[in-house]
Amino acid sequence: MIQQAIPVLPSANLKATIMFYESKLGFTAINKGGYVIFKKNNTELHFVQCDDEDICAQTSCFIRVTDIECLYTELSSQEVIQLKGQLKDQPGGIREFTIRDNNGILLRFAQQDTTY
């Protein structure tokens, strides 16, 4: 049975990605040389070296969270949330905000009031 899915995201610069995710988002990195695993609480994100910046800019990741207001405040202090990424209510009882990481990947942090 399937228990978990972990996205493998592209990184144009793994060293800069490690710095961004550790210093701005609070993840811990495990560098496997050309492949990096980030962990925070029960969440994992995996990154692989990708020399095509267009692929990075067209990639997104949906991250389900709890206590979105607290996370939003925390990340606002890191100055990573842009005007278009402000916390807002979406259809289906979802509250979300977005940021772009150092690669241009869109990260959608979302809390849903009911599970599907």
Sequence and secondary structure as in RCSB ss.txt:
>XXXX:A:sequence
MIQQAIPVLPSANLKATIMFYESKLGFTAINKGGYVIFKKNNTELHFVQCDDEDICAQTSCFIRVTDIECLYTEL
SSQEVIQLKGQLKDQPGGIREFTIRDNNGILLRFAQQDTTY
>XXXX:A:secstr
       EEEES HHHHHHHHHHTT  EEEE SSEEEEEETTEEEEEEE   HHHHHT EEEEE SSHHHHHHHH
HTTT   GGG  EEETTTEEEEEEE TT  EEEEEEESS  
